[in-house]
Amino acid sequence: MDTHMKECQQNNGQIKKYITLKKFLKPFVPHITSNKTYRYLLAHNRESEYKATQYYITFRFQTELQKIRGYQCLILTPTAVASTIKAKNYIKTISYDKSQDNFVEKWLDHVFSEALQICDDNKFADDVPQRYEEHVIGFDCLKSATTLIFKNIKSMKYEIIDRPGSRSCPIHMIVKTTDNSIHLKFIDAKNYVSANMELDDFLRDIGKVELRRRYHTIIIAIIISNRQQNQ
């Protein structure tokens, strides 16, 4: 306060800073301004061309607690991982487990390579700006995904570039690679449902589903195909 009073006395109480009011008010619409694709289409009266993300990738880890030398507590380690890729012309599943060397890194390499096709399938017209972020969806996964993925990768070509939310419960996680311009946006579906909903309940809530497991992993391609048949 004393500093403020001294500055006012030196300036004879005159205001040094000026605020310029714009002639037209700018609305606060972050859901539009933060989405450059929709912003462009809306500005050019082409919002009917906007479409939801139709093609994506799912993932799920199988883990176990192991005793590791040098640690007093049991450490959560991945033993297998599987993904389902839903592209425009195909649905397929990939899986890796601990019988393979650096299996987490091999899985991530494979996911990035599949993301190129997903990106092409989700693409808008060439003149429409867009982010090349392909969705990788899991369920109740992001609390441990950072540790499980990046603790088990020796390569330096991957980097987390965005991880909003708390440290214990991120909203999403965006990962980039040095190989191409594609970004993977890992999303936890549990952030968008009731807190007490379990995975099987979530799958049944989507539609009629016959659950099938591999490495204790839900193969979500079944859900997708069933939904398409029911629509």
Backbone bond lengths (Angstrom), bond angles and torsions (degrees), N, CA, C in turn:
res aa  C-N    CA-C-N  psi(-1)  N-CA   C-N-CA  omega(-1)  CA-C   N-CA-C  phi
1 M - - - 1.463 - - 1.526 110.90 -
2 D 1.341 115.44 -41.06 1.464 119.62 179.12 1.524 111.05 -61.54
3 T 1.330 116.03 -42.54 1.465 120.42 178.69 1.521 110.83 -62.02
4 H 1.320 116.08 -42.08 1.468 120.98 179.32 1.532 110.93 -62.39
5 M 1.337 117.11 -41.10 1.467 121.09 -179.80 1.525 110.98 -65.87
6 K 1.338 117.03 -39.61 1.459 120.89 179.27 1.527 110.66 -63.68
7 E 1.347 116.41 -43.24 1.463 120.19 179.67 1.530 110.86 -63.62
8 C 1.326 116.83 -39.04 1.470 120.52 179.00 1.530 111.31 -66.23
9 Q 1.342 116.52 -39.30 1.460 120.49 179.11 1.518 110.97 -65.48
10 Q 1.344 116.54 -40.75 1.460 120.29 179.63 1.524 111.36 -66.15
11 N 1.335 116.84 -28.99 1.461 121.51 -177.66 1.525 112.13 -100.19
12 N 1.336 116.53 10.71 1.466 121.68 -178.95 1.532 112.65 56.41
13 G 1.313 115.38 31.41 1.461 120.06 176.40 1.506 115.25 74.42
14 Q 1.344 117.20 9.45 1.464 120.02 -179.00 1.532 110.58 -84.33
15 I 1.315 115.34 150.56 1.469 120.94 -179.54 1.526 109.39 -82.68
16 K 1.308 115.91 127.22 1.458 120.44 -179.66 1.527 111.80 -86.60
17 K 1.317 116.03 -35.12 1.457 120.12 -175.04 1.522 110.22 -95.13
18 Y 1.309 114.92 145.83 1.457 120.83 -179.34 1.532 109.43 -125.07
19 I 1.300 115.71 145.13 1.459 122.40 177.91 1.521 108.19 -111.72
20 T 1.316 115.63 125.70 1.461 120.64 178.61 1.526 108.94 -100.28
21 L 1.299 116.57 116.40 1.457 121.21 178.71 1.523 109.46 -85.34
22 K 1.322 115.48 132.69 1.452 119.97 179.54 1.527 110.37 -75.02
23 K 1.312 114.89 151.94 1.459 120.00 -178.08 1.525 111.67 -64.98
24 F 1.346 115.73 -36.76 1.457 120.16 -179.37 1.522 109.46 -118.27
25 L 1.316 116.80 139.85 1.451 121.66 178.63 1.528 110.22 -72.57
26 K 1.328 115.27 143.01 1.451 120.85 177.59 1.524 108.64 -104.82
27 P 1.325 118.73 117.23 1.466 120.38 -176.87 1.527 111.59 -67.33
28 F 1.326 115.31 150.01 1.464 120.88 177.14 1.525 108.16 -94.70
29 V 1.307 116.35 99.02 1.470 121.92 -177.66 1.533 108.55 -134.26
30 P 1.324 117.79 75.01 1.468 120.41 -175.71 1.518 113.61 -61.37
31 H 1.349 118.05 -28.04 1.462 119.72 179.39 1.531 111.31 -67.50
32 I 1.338 116.92 -18.14 1.467 121.28 175.85 1.524 110.76 -99.12
33 T 1.322 116.69 -49.90 1.465 120.35 -175.30 1.525 112.52 -67.04
34 S 1.336 117.91 -27.32 1.462 120.13 -179.85 1.524 112.50 -85.83
35 N 1.316 117.02 -7.43 1.462 121.74 179.37 1.524 108.07 -112.88
36 K 1.314 116.43 97.41 1.463 119.41 -172.58 1.527 112.57 -67.84
37 T 1.318 117.28 -25.50 1.463 119.26 177.28 1.522 110.97 -68.30
38 Y 1.334 116.45 -51.98 1.465 120.01 -179.88 1.525 110.94 -66.52
39 R 1.328 116.95 -36.43 1.468 120.81 178.56 1.530 110.89 -59.89
40 Y 1.319 116.50 -43.81 1.464 120.98 179.74 1.529 110.96 -66.06
41 L 1.325 117.23 -46.32 1.461 120.42 -178.58 1.521 111.56 -64.64
42 L 1.333 116.75 -38.67 1.460 120.10 178.57 1.526 110.90 -66.26
43 A 1.330 116.61 -40.80 1.464 120.98 -179.11 1.523 112.03 -66.20
44 H 1.337 117.01 -26.77 1.464 120.83 -178.22 1.530 112.01 -105.57
45 N 1.337 115.92 18.40 1.467 121.49 177.50 1.528 111.32 55.52
46 R 1.328 115.48 41.60 1.465 120.99 -179.54 1.529 111.28 -126.77
47 E 1.341 116.42 27.86 1.466 119.06 -175.27 1.522 113.16 -63.14
48 S 1.332 117.80 -19.03 1.466 120.21 177.26 1.527 111.57 -65.69
49 E 1.338 117.13 -17.87 1.461 120.89 179.19 1.524 112.16 -82.06
50 Y 1.334 116.09 -10.65 1.464 118.59 -179.08 1.528 109.69 -70.22
51 K 1.318 116.80 138.27 1.463 120.91 -177.16 1.523 109.74 -138.77
52 A 1.304 114.43 150.87 1.462 119.96 177.39 1.525 109.78 -73.33
53 T 1.322 116.01 161.07 1.459 120.89 177.44 1.524 109.26 -68.56
54 Q 1.311 116.75 118.47 1.464 121.47 -176.84 1.521 112.97 -101.13
55 Y 1.313 117.33 -24.40 1.465 120.79 -173.62 1.524 108.92 -123.97
56 Y 1.314 116.13 137.00 1.459 120.46 -170.78 1.526 109.87 -162.05
57 I 1.325 115.67 -176.96 1.462 123.18 -179.51 1.523 108.07 -129.18
58 T 1.329 116.88 143.14 1.461 120.73 173.73 1.524 109.02 -113.22
59 F 1.325 116.54 161.04 1.467 119.40 177.17 1.517 110.28 -151.59
60 R 1.335 114.81 155.80 1.456 120.66 173.55 1.520 109.41 -159.03
61 F 1.330 115.78 136.36 1.456 122.56 178.01 1.522 110.60 -96.89
62 Q 1.320 115.82 147.05 1.459 121.64 164.05 1.524 106.34 -104.70
63 T 1.306 116.95 132.91 1.466 121.10 -174.69 1.520 110.89 -130.90
64 E 1.323 114.74 166.25 1.462 121.13 172.06 1.523 108.69 -152.49
65 L 1.320 115.72 155.77 1.463 121.52 177.39 1.517 108.99 -87.15
66 Q 1.325 116.39 127.11 1.459 121.41 -178.22 1.518 110.43 -126.80
67 K 1.317 115.05 149.13 1.456 121.37 174.19 1.518 108.35 -88.04
68 I 1.329 115.83 118.79 1.462 121.59 -178.17 1.520 109.20 -114.82
69 R 1.318 115.76 135.58 1.461 120.95 -178.74 1.530 110.41 -59.13
70 G 1.304 115.26 133.31 1.457 121.44 -179.37 1.515 113.53 96.88
71 Y 1.335 117.46 -9.58 1.464 122.15 178.26 1.524 109.75 -116.38
72 Q 1.320 116.59 135.30 1.454 120.49 178.43 1.524 112.00 -78.09
73 C 1.331 116.61 -35.12 1.465 121.03 -178.20 1.527 110.26 -96.00
74 L 1.316 115.17 158.92 1.454 120.56 174.36 1.530 109.68 -68.19
75 I 1.316 116.49 141.80 1.462 122.49 -176.48 1.526 109.56 -109.74
76 L 1.342 115.86 133.68 1.464 121.03 176.86 1.526 109.22 -75.08
77 T 1.316 116.57 120.13 1.461 120.99 -178.15 1.527 109.73 -127.38
78 P 1.324 117.89 145.38 1.468 120.62 178.58 1.523 110.94 -78.75
79 T 1.314 116.28 140.34 1.460 121.30 176.07 1.527 111.70 -114.80
80 A 1.322 117.45 -20.30 1.465 121.57 177.94 1.519 109.17 -163.01
81 V 1.311 115.55 158.40 1.466 121.39 176.82 1.527 108.01 -148.33
82 A 1.312 115.85 142.67 1.464 120.75 179.10 1.519 110.02 -137.14
83 S 1.315 116.10 151.33 1.464 122.16 177.46 1.519 109.70 -138.96
84 T 1.315 115.28 147.27 1.458 122.02 171.09 1.521 108.15 -112.57
85 I 1.319 116.27 129.91 1.462 121.65 -179.74 1.523 108.18 -107.01
86 K 1.314 116.54 118.48 1.465 121.16 175.76 1.520 108.06 -104.23
87 A 1.313 116.53 101.33 1.460 122.72 176.70 1.527 108.99 -102.91
88 K 1.303 116.26 178.93 1.467 120.53 -176.39 1.518 111.79 -65.73
89 N 1.328 116.74 -38.62 1.461 120.65 -173.78 1.518 114.23 -111.66
90 Y 1.320 117.90 3.22 1.468 118.47 -179.75 1.520 110.57 -161.59
91 I 1.322 115.19 159.65 1.462 123.65 170.64 1.522 106.65 -130.79
92 K 1.309 117.23 125.09 1.458 119.40 -179.97 1.518 110.43 -143.46
93 T 1.331 114.83 161.16 1.456 121.53 -178.12 1.521 109.91 -120.11
94 I 1.322 115.80 139.06 1.462 121.72 174.75 1.520 108.31 -122.25
95 S 1.317 117.52 150.88 1.463 120.64 179.49 1.523 110.16 -151.44
96 Y 1.319 115.20 147.67 1.460 123.14 177.74 1.523 107.98 -138.17
97 D 1.341 116.26 152.03 1.463 118.89 178.62 1.520 110.24 -142.10
98 K 1.340 115.33 179.41 1.457 121.74 -172.26 1.525 113.69 -69.84
99 S 1.338 117.92 -7.48 1.461 119.68 175.36 1.527 111.57 -71.62
100 Q 1.339 116.56 -13.66 1.459 122.42 179.10 1.526 109.72 -104.46
101 D 1.308 116.95 140.88 1.465 121.05 177.85 1.530 109.89 -67.64
102 N 1.344 115.22 137.61 1.477 121.14 177.64 1.530 111.67 49.60
103 F 1.339 116.11 46.31 1.468 119.16 -172.75 1.532 112.82 -66.90
104 V 1.336 118.09 -30.21 1.464 119.53 179.04 1.529 110.27 -66.91
105 E 1.321 115.34 -41.34 1.466 119.31 179.02 1.529 111.31 -67.08
106 K 1.322 116.79 -38.80 1.465 120.22 177.67 1.525 110.63 -64.28
107 W 1.326 115.36 -39.93 1.468 119.02 177.41 1.524 111.07 -62.49
108 L 1.339 117.58 -44.91 1.460 120.96 -179.07 1.523 110.98 -65.18
109 D 1.337 117.49 -38.84 1.466 120.84 174.58 1.530 110.65 -58.04
110 H 1.326 114.97 -44.59 1.466 120.34 -178.43 1.530 110.79 -65.28
111 V 1.322 116.59 -41.92 1.467 120.59 179.84 1.528 110.71 -62.55
112 F 1.330 117.05 -42.61 1.468 119.89 178.26 1.530 111.11 -63.29
113 S 1.324 117.36 -38.57 1.466 119.63 179.33 1.529 111.08 -67.54
114 E 1.337 117.19 -38.01 1.466 120.46 177.20 1.521 111.07 -69.60
115 A 1.325 116.54 -29.94 1.468 120.82 -178.58 1.525 111.82 -63.57
116 L 1.319 117.95 -24.08 1.467 120.49 177.02 1.524 110.77 -62.11
117 Q 1.345 116.40 -42.27 1.464 120.12 178.28 1.524 110.89 -70.51
118 I 1.334 116.95 -39.95 1.463 120.86 178.30 1.526 110.17 -61.20
119 C 1.321 116.04 -41.25 1.463 121.09 178.60 1.522 110.71 -61.06
120 D 1.313 116.55 -43.65 1.462 120.70 -179.96 1.527 111.13 -65.74
121 D 1.334 117.16 -37.24 1.466 120.95 -179.25 1.529 112.02 -71.60
122 N 1.327 117.13 -31.29 1.467 121.27 -179.47 1.526 113.42 -88.82
123 K 1.313 116.92 -0.54 1.455 121.20 -170.60 1.526 112.55 -67.71
124 F 1.336 115.63 142.34 1.459 122.27 172.68 1.532 108.79 -86.93
125 A 1.318 116.77 -173.16 1.466 120.98 176.63 1.526 109.88 -60.64
126 D 1.328 116.41 154.97 1.465 121.09 -174.05 1.521 113.18 -60.53
127 D 1.331 117.84 -29.39 1.462 119.87 -176.85 1.530 112.77 -84.95
128 V 1.315 117.58 -2.34 1.468 121.25 -177.47 1.528 109.64 -95.96
129 P 1.333 118.19 122.14 1.471 119.92 178.13 1.521 110.68 -68.91
130 Q 1.321 116.41 145.69 1.457 120.03 179.29 1.517 110.35 -158.08
131 R 1.315 115.00 159.09 1.456 121.15 175.32 1.524 108.62 -91.44
132 Y 1.307 115.23 136.88 1.456 119.17 179.48 1.524 108.98 -93.34
133 E 1.345 114.61 66.44 1.458 122.65 176.67 1.525 108.25 -113.31
134 E 1.305 116.59 116.47 1.459 120.44 -179.51 1.522 109.61 -101.46
135 H 1.329 115.94 134.57 1.454 121.46 -173.49 1.532 111.37 -78.72
136 V 1.327 114.85 132.24 1.462 122.81 173.42 1.526 105.89 -120.66
137 I 1.327 117.06 110.86 1.457 122.02 -167.01 1.521 111.05 -106.09
138 G 1.321 115.92 132.07 1.457 122.44 173.34 1.510 109.80 -129.17
139 F 1.328 116.02 -177.37 1.465 120.75 178.84 1.520 108.61 -132.10
140 D 1.335 116.00 121.09 1.466 122.48 -178.74 1.528 109.87 53.94
141 C 1.336 115.31 51.39 1.463 120.39 -167.43 1.522 114.88 -120.85
142 L 1.327 119.06 -30.44 1.459 120.09 -167.71 1.524 113.59 -72.79
143 K 1.330 118.37 -19.13 1.458 119.59 178.93 1.523 111.15 -62.12
144 S 1.325 116.23 -33.96 1.463 120.12 -178.00 1.520 113.22 -114.07
145 A 1.338 118.08 -7.29 1.463 120.61 -173.92 1.521 112.31 -62.29
146 T 1.340 116.86 -41.02 1.464 119.88 -178.94 1.518 110.88 -58.54
147 T 1.329 115.94 -46.52 1.463 120.23 179.87 1.513 111.24 -67.21
148 L 1.318 116.97 -47.24 1.457 120.91 -175.69 1.522 111.89 -64.25
149 I 1.327 117.07 -38.51 1.459 119.91 -177.28 1.522 111.38 -78.52
150 F 1.329 116.33 -55.58 1.461 119.03 -168.02 1.522 113.82 -85.70
151 K 1.308 117.72 -20.15 1.459 119.35 175.15 1.521 110.84 -71.39
152 N 1.327 116.71 -22.21 1.457 121.30 -175.61 1.522 112.81 -107.50
153 I 1.325 117.02 18.75 1.460 121.51 178.13 1.527 109.73 -115.33
154 K 1.306 115.95 127.73 1.459 120.91 179.30 1.531 111.92 -93.37
155 S 1.318 116.59 -23.74 1.459 120.91 -178.91 1.520 110.96 -70.36
156 M 1.346 116.33 149.71 1.466 122.27 179.13 1.529 111.83 -100.82
157 K 1.333 117.43 11.06 1.463 118.99 -174.63 1.525 113.49 -87.23
158 Y 1.329 117.41 -1.50 1.463 120.66 178.73 1.518 110.68 -111.30
159 E 1.331 115.72 145.85 1.465 120.17 -178.15 1.526 109.96 -151.54
160 I 1.342 115.75 137.11 1.461 120.76 172.55 1.524 107.77 -81.70
161 I 1.326 117.48 121.19 1.466 120.50 -177.69 1.526 112.51 -106.74
162 D 1.328 117.12 -11.73 1.473 119.60 178.05 1.524 108.62 -155.68
163 R 1.330 115.30 132.28 1.470 120.54 -178.98 1.523 108.65 -151.58
164 P 1.345 118.44 69.30 1.466 120.85 -178.04 1.522 111.59 -70.95
165 G 1.322 115.02 161.08 1.452 120.26 -178.87 1.513 111.14 100.69
166 S 1.310 116.08 -176.95 1.461 120.56 -179.45 1.520 110.41 -74.99
167 R 1.317 115.66 164.22 1.461 120.66 -179.11 1.526 111.26 -64.81
168 S 1.333 115.73 -35.79 1.460 119.91 -177.47 1.526 112.97 -84.17
169 C 1.335 117.01 -19.29 1.472 119.67 -176.86 1.529 110.08 -145.89
170 P 1.334 118.51 77.42 1.468 120.61 -179.87 1.519 111.52 -68.85
171 I 1.325 116.05 152.46 1.463 121.33 178.23 1.529 110.10 -75.61
172 H 1.306 116.02 -45.50 1.456 121.84 174.31 1.521 108.21 -156.69
173 M 1.321 116.52 176.62 1.457 121.02 179.88 1.527 108.24 -143.98
174 I 1.331 116.90 124.97 1.462 121.42 -179.65 1.529 108.93 -108.46
175 V 1.315 115.69 127.91 1.464 122.57 -175.99 1.521 108.93 -120.91
176 K 1.319 116.34 137.39 1.462 120.73 176.76 1.520 109.57 -120.19
177 T 1.326 115.22 162.04 1.452 122.19 177.56 1.521 109.44 -127.96
178 T 1.310 116.15 158.58 1.464 120.48 178.24 1.527 111.94 -81.84
179 D 1.339 117.52 -8.46 1.464 120.79 -175.64 1.524 113.11 -77.17
180 N 1.343 117.74 -33.21 1.457 120.63 -178.53 1.523 109.29 -154.79
181 S 1.326 116.46 -175.98 1.469 121.14 -175.84 1.524 113.08 -92.08
182 I 1.322 117.59 2.99 1.457 121.29 -178.57 1.526 110.36 -73.93
183 H 1.339 115.85 137.66 1.460 121.88 172.48 1.523 108.76 -113.48
184 L 1.319 116.49 141.16 1.459 121.63 174.68 1.519 108.95 -100.70
185 K 1.319 116.62 127.26 1.461 121.74 178.70 1.524 108.53 -107.72
186 F 1.340 115.86 101.42 1.457 121.34 179.87 1.528 109.03 -78.38
187 I 1.327 116.11 124.37 1.460 122.69 -176.38 1.523 109.35 -122.74
188 D 1.330 116.08 137.89 1.458 121.75 176.19 1.524 108.56 -99.60
189 A 1.332 116.63 112.75 1.466 120.44 -178.05 1.522 112.07 -63.09
190 K 1.326 117.12 -23.29 1.465 119.41 -177.84 1.524 111.58 -68.78
191 N 1.313 118.12 -18.87 1.466 120.79 176.15 1.524 112.19 -67.90
192 Y 1.333 117.10 -13.04 1.459 120.63 -174.04 1.530 112.80 -116.67
193 V 1.342 116.97 11.04 1.465 120.96 177.85 1.523 108.54 -128.97
194 S 1.328 117.50 176.70 1.460 120.85 179.64 1.520 110.67 -64.10
195 A 1.323 116.21 149.59 1.461 121.77 -172.34 1.521 113.11 -63.75
196 N 1.330 117.89 -29.66 1.467 120.51 -176.37 1.526 113.13 -92.54
197 M 1.314 118.19 5.93 1.466 120.81 -179.31 1.522 110.53 -77.60
198 E 1.334 116.61 130.52 1.454 122.55 176.95 1.527 110.11 -94.18
199 L 1.337 115.31 170.05 1.463 120.35 -174.72 1.522 112.09 -60.55
200 D 1.338 117.91 -48.57 1.464 120.26 -178.66 1.526 111.40 -61.51
201 D 1.339 116.59 -38.38 1.469 120.26 177.54 1.525 110.57 -64.87
202 F 1.326 115.73 -39.72 1.467 120.47 179.00 1.524 110.90 -62.11
203 L 1.334 116.43 -43.08 1.457 120.30 -178.94 1.524 111.13 -66.66
204 R 1.329 116.88 -42.53 1.467 120.00 179.51 1.528 111.31 -67.34
205 D 1.326 116.24 -30.03 1.457 120.24 -179.22 1.526 111.33 -68.37
206 I 1.327 116.64 -25.39 1.463 120.83 179.56 1.525 110.69 -71.79
207 G 1.336 116.00 -39.66 1.458 119.86 -177.88 1.505 109.65 174.57
208 K 1.334 116.36 -172.75 1.457 120.06 178.59 1.522 108.83 -71.27
209 V 1.326 115.37 119.93 1.461 119.81 -172.31 1.519 110.07 -131.65
210 E 1.303 116.44 134.10 1.455 121.34 169.33 1.524 106.52 -101.41
211 L 1.334 116.92 111.61 1.455 120.62 -173.74 1.524 110.27 -74.33
212 R 1.309 115.29 134.59 1.449 121.82 175.39 1.510 107.41 -134.53
213 R 1.332 117.80 139.17 1.454 120.52 -174.47 1.532 110.73 -121.95
214 R 1.320 113.93 143.85 1.453 121.60 172.88 1.509 106.12 -141.96
215 Y 1.304 116.71 125.18 1.458 121.19 -169.76 1.542 109.90 53.69
216 H 1.349 115.48 35.03 1.466 121.28 -177.68 1.530 110.29 58.16
217 T 1.305 116.29 31.00 1.465 121.90 -179.06 1.518 110.08 -114.12
218 I 1.319 116.50 132.59 1.454 119.44 176.99 1.529 109.16 -74.00
219 I 1.301 116.01 125.33 1.458 120.16 177.04 1.529 107.35 -88.07
220 I 1.294 116.18 97.39 1.455 121.42 -167.99 1.527 111.73 -74.98
221 A 1.307 117.73 -6.31 1.463 119.35 175.38 1.517 110.93 -60.14
222 I 1.338 117.48 -29.85 1.457 121.12 179.51 1.519 109.76 -62.53
223 I 1.319 115.45 -41.45 1.456 120.54 -179.99 1.522 109.79 -62.12
224 I 1.316 114.87 -46.04 1.460 120.00 -176.40 1.523 110.55 -60.93
225 S 1.334 116.79 -46.90 1.457 119.94 -178.29 1.522 111.19 -65.66
226 N 1.339 117.30 -38.36 1.457 120.32 178.81 1.523 111.57 -66.02
227 R 1.327 116.81 -38.93 1.458 120.54 179.58 1.523 110.20 -64.94
228 Q 1.339 115.50 -39.92 1.456 118.97 -179.77 1.530 111.17 -65.25
229 Q 1.352 116.58 -36.04 1.454 120.11 -179.78 1.520 111.52 -71.30
230 N 1.358 115.99 -33.46 1.458 120.30 -177.20 1.524 112.93 -78.45
231 Q 1.342 117.11 -19.99 1.464 120.30 -176.70 1.532 110.92 -82.81
